Amino acid sequence: MAERKSFLLRIAPDLWADVEAWAVDELRSVNGQIEYLLRQAVLKRKGAALGRGPAARNPGKPKTP
């Protein structure tokens, strides 16, 4: 199994409470939930960079008819 990197995260108490509640809803630990959310964000970013994500399909400039 690959070694895991540990680091300190400072987070606002209200955000912590929201992530903690979300983690409970999805049967994950808070650490697992944060890792899941980060992984999803990275995959979304990679998809956009490759022209497959929503950001690539809608770059922010509307097309004129």
C-alpha distance (Angstrom), angle and dihedral (degrees) to the residues before:
residue distance angle dihedral
M1 . . .
A2 3.80 . .
E3 3.76 118.6 .
R4 3.81 113.9 -105.0
K5 3.79 124.2 -134.4
S6 3.81 118.2 -127.7
F7 3.80 123.1 -153.5
L8 3.79 140.1 162.4
L9 3.80 117.3 -105.2
R10 3.78 122.3 -165.0
I11 3.79 110.8 -157.9
A12 3.79 135.2 172.1
P13 3.82 112.7 -101.4
D14 3.81 93.4 -123.1
L15 3.81 91.9 51.4
W16 3.83 89.7 47.4
A17 3.81 90.0 53.3
D18 3.81 91.5 50.6
V19 3.82 93.3 48.2
E20 3.81 90.8 45.2
A21 3.82 92.1 52.2
W22 3.81 90.3 46.9
A23 3.80 90.6 50.0
V24 3.80 91.4 51.8
D25 3.82 90.1 50.2
E26 3.82 90.3 53.5
L27 3.82 95.2 40.9
R28 3.82 93.9 -114.9
S29 3.77 135.0 124.1
V30 3.79 116.0 -109.3
N31 3.80 88.3 -108.7
G32 3.80 90.4 51.1
Q33 3.80 91.3 47.9
I34 3.80 92.9 50.9
E35 3.80 90.9 48.1
Y36 3.83 90.4 48.4
L37 3.83 92.0 50.5
L38 3.80 92.2 47.5
R39 3.80 91.5 48.9
Q40 3.82 91.3 50.4
A41 3.81 91.1 49.2
V42 3.82 91.6 50.1
L43 3.82 92.3 48.5
K44 3.81 90.5 48.9
R45 3.81 90.9 49.9
K46 3.80 92.1 48.2
G47 3.81 90.5 49.7
A48 3.81 91.0 51.2
A49 3.80 91.0 49.0
L50 3.80 89.7 53.0
G51 3.80 92.9 47.7
R52 3.80 95.1 -106.2
G53 3.80 104.3 99.2
P54 3.81 131.3 81.2
A55 3.80 92.0 -100.3
A56 3.80 90.1 57.9
R57 3.80 92.3 49.7
N58 3.80 93.4 47.2
P59 3.81 108.7 30.5
G60 3.80 92.2 175.8
K61 3.79 100.4 -97.8
P62 3.82 111.3 104.2
K63 3.80 117.3 -134.7
T64 3.77 116.1 -121.3
P65 3.83 117.1 -131.5
